[in-house]
C-alpha cells in the first residue's frame, strides 16, 4: 500500500508531466482495494490530477473472498464501496472475477447488479487464473479445494455478462465492459502495442522501434536494487520477428475493433493474411473482415486463444520459410 504522502508526490509529478505535454486532458487512474478507500484517500485524489479510480472488488461473497485471501468481509467491502460511490465525483471502474472456489451463479449475478447500481462506468470480468505457487494454487493442487467445473464457470460468466448487457454496458475488449465514453484509455495503449514507460520495481515499459519491433524494458523486481539504481537495473529486450508480429495480433485482437490490416502493414511492411493466413475464412463466425479490419465476434473473443494458437503456427512457418 503506497503511503498517502508518497502517492501525493507521485501524482504531482504526473500532473506536471501532463501539463508539459499539451493541453489535451489525460486519464489518470489510481488503483485501490475497497478496504483501503478512506475519506483521506478520496480527498487527496480529488485535489490532484486523478480522475479515475480502479477498485479491485473480485467478489462480494464471503466464502469466495476468504478462500481467495481477500481482506475484509463482504459487508465491510460493500460499506466501503457505498462510501466511495457517494463521495467520489470522478469516474470509477471495478474488477470482478468468476471461477473462484465458493462462488455461486446467483452470487456473481448479485455482485454484478450491485456494482452496476453503485455507478461503476467500467467493469472488468476476469476468470480465475491459478498460479501454482500461491496458497490457493497449493490448496487446489493438494486436493484441499476444488475449482468450479467448466459448466459452472460458464453459467457464472453468462449470469454476469447478461446483467451487464441488460444495464447497457458494451463489451469493448475480451474482459472489459463499459458505458459509452467510459473506456479505459491507458489500457488501450497496451492493446494497440503503443509506447509506455514504467516506474517502480517489476514495472515493464515498451517503445516501438522504426522497423516495428519493440524495446521491452523490465525494471528489477528487487526493491532494494531498484531504489539504489533505477535506470541501471533495467533489463532491455528487443522483441522482433515472429514474436513482434504475434504480440501485435494478440493484443489488438483483444479489442472489439480488432486489428486493421493496413496498420499491420504500415508497422511491419508485411501483409497480415500472408503471415497468419485468412483468419476470417478459417474461423468463420468468430473472425470477420470488416472495413479492412479483422474483428472477433463475441464467440471469437471467448475462444480467442484457439484462434491465436493457429495464427502463431502459421506465422512461425511464414518466418521460417522467409529466413535466408
Buried (B, 14 or more C-beta within 10 A) or exposed (E): EEEBEEBBEBBEEBBEEBEEEEEEEBBBBBEBBBBBBBEEBBEBBEEBBBBBBBBBBBBBBBBBBBBBEBEBBBEEBBBBBEBBBEEBEBBBBBBBBBBBBBBBBEBBBBBBBBBBEBBBBBBBBBEBEEEEEEEBBEBBEEEEBEBBEEEBBBBBBBBBBEBBEEBEBBBBBBBBBBBEEBBBEBBBEBBBBEEBEBEEBEBBBBBBEEEBBBBBBBBBEEEEBBEEEBEEBBEEEEBBBBBBBBBBBBBBBBBBBBBBBEBBBEBBEBEBBEBBBBBBEBBEEBBBBEEEBBBBBEEBBBBBEEBBEBBBEBBEEBBEEEEE
